[in-house]
Amino acid sequence: MNKHVLLVEDEPNIIEAVSFLLSRDGWTVSTHSNGHDAADVIRAKKPDVLILDVMLPGRSGFDILADIRNSEGFSEIPVLMLTARGQAKDREMAERLGATRFMTKPFSNAEIIETLHEMSVS
């Protein structure tokens, strides 16, 4: 497979767990942990798939998603939004801004792998 996923997440335990899980599944994993310059990092790394936390220091995942969706060449990148906040309004906001999928924490290992496989073939 050897597809590249960029995980933008500020929680060290989630970074470690998801990185290990996806690496073991054959993904090349890059991580970034703040919202301040996340959009620039996404543009520079050009991942095949993006996993984006909603609540980040500096800028929210929603702001970052809106930014990259308006960037040339990034309107179609598959984006999985992760959040501890699973309210309907958060899901609706993610969909309106162009998230491919929306997943609440906690999630199962199988769920995240299955979701990324589905997103990477779409």
Disulfide bonds with the S-S distance in Angstrom:
none
